[in-house]
Amino acid sequence: MGFIRTCVWTLMAVSLGVALATVEVGGKTPLQHARTAWRTSEAGDWLRDHADDAMDRARGALGEPQKPRERHSEEDRAALDRIIAKRSR
Protein backbone atom coordinates (compact mmCIF):
# COMPACT_ATOMS: atom_id res chain seq x y z
CA MET A 1 0.00 0.00 0.00
CA GLY A 2 2.88 2.38 0.75
CA PHE A 3 4.35 1.86 -2.71
CA ILE A 4 1.08 2.71 -4.43
CA ARG A 5 0.64 5.82 -2.28
CA THR A 6 4.18 6.95 -3.15
CA CYS A 7 3.53 6.42 -6.86
CA VAL A 8 0.27 8.39 -6.70
CA TRP A 9 1.90 11.32 -4.88
CA THR A 10 4.81 11.31 -7.32
CA LEU A 11 2.42 11.31 -10.28
CA MET A 12 0.44 14.19 -8.76
CA ALA A 13 3.60 16.24 -8.11
CA VAL A 14 4.89 15.70 -11.64
CA SER A 15 1.48 16.58 -13.10
CA LEU A 16 1.37 19.79 -11.05
CA GLY A 17 4.86 20.73 -12.25
CA VAL A 18 3.93 20.13 -15.88
CA ALA A 19 0.74 22.17 -15.46
CA LEU A 20 2.62 25.08 -13.84
CA ALA A 21 5.13 25.11 -16.67
CA THR A 22 2.76 24.74 -19.64
CA VAL A 23 -0.78 26.05 -18.90
CA GLU A 24 -1.13 29.74 -19.75
CA VAL A 25 -3.07 32.07 -17.47
CA GLY A 26 -3.35 35.65 -18.67
CA GLY A 27 -0.80 35.12 -21.44
CA LYS A 28 1.88 33.67 -19.18
CA THR A 29 2.36 30.41 -17.36
CA PRO A 30 1.99 30.45 -13.56
CA LEU A 31 5.72 29.79 -13.34
CA GLN A 32 6.45 32.94 -15.37
CA HIS A 33 4.06 34.96 -13.18
CA ALA A 34 5.81 33.72 -10.04
CA ARG A 35 9.26 34.42 -11.49
CA THR A 36 8.25 37.99 -12.40
CA ALA A 37 6.79 38.60 -8.94
CA TRP A 38 9.92 37.19 -7.29
CA ARG A 39 12.26 39.39 -9.31
CA THR A 40 10.34 42.57 -8.57
CA SER A 41 10.18 41.98 -4.81
CA GLU A 42 12.89 42.50 -2.22
CA ALA A 43 12.51 38.91 -1.03
CA GLY A 44 14.75 37.67 -3.82
CA ASP A 45 17.56 40.02 -2.81
CA TRP A 46 17.16 39.11 0.85
CA LEU A 47 17.27 35.38 0.15
CA ARG A 48 20.21 35.75 -2.26
CA ASP A 49 22.20 37.73 0.35
CA HIS A 50 21.50 35.17 3.08
CA ALA A 51 22.39 32.29 0.76
CA ASP A 52 25.67 34.01 -0.15
CA ASP A 53 26.42 34.50 3.56
CA ALA A 54 25.78 30.82 4.24
CA MET A 55 28.05 29.80 1.36
CA ASP A 56 30.79 32.11 2.63
CA ARG A 57 30.53 30.65 6.13
CA ALA A 58 30.68 27.13 4.71
CA ARG A 59 33.72 27.96 2.60
CA GLY A 60 35.37 29.55 5.63
CA ALA A 61 34.70 26.42 7.68
CA LEU A 62 36.34 24.34 4.95
CA GLY A 63 39.39 26.59 4.95
CA GLU A 64 38.89 28.06 1.50
CA PRO A 65 39.84 31.72 1.07
CA GLN A 66 36.94 34.14 1.18
CA LYS A 67 36.63 37.11 -1.10
CA PRO A 68 35.41 40.30 0.53
CA ARG A 69 31.97 41.52 -0.46
CA GLU A 70 30.52 44.94 -0.03
CA ARG A 71 26.86 45.31 0.76
CA HIS A 72 25.44 48.73 1.43
CA SER A 73 21.98 49.58 2.69
CA GLU A 74 19.87 52.31 1.14
CA GLU A 75 20.78 54.56 4.09
CA ASP A 76 24.49 54.02 3.43
CA ARG A 77 24.04 54.84 -0.24
CA ALA A 78 22.08 57.99 0.58
CA ALA A 79 24.79 59.12 3.02
CA LEU A 80 27.47 58.47 0.43
CA ASP A 81 25.49 60.43 -2.18
CA ARG A 82 25.26 63.38 0.24
CA ILE A 83 29.03 63.31 0.84
CA ILE A 84 29.74 63.19 -2.88
CA ALA A 85 27.30 66.06 -3.51
CA LYS A 86 29.01 68.22 -0.88
CA ARG A 87 32.47 67.62 -2.31
CA SER A 88 31.45 68.23 -5.91
CA ARG A 89 30.20 71.78 -5.22
Secondary structure, 3 states (H helix, E strand, C coil): CHHHHHHHHHHHHHHHHHHHHHCCECCECHHHHHHHHHHHCCHHHHHHHHHHHHHHHHHHHHCCCCCCCCCCCHHHHHHHHHHHHHHCC
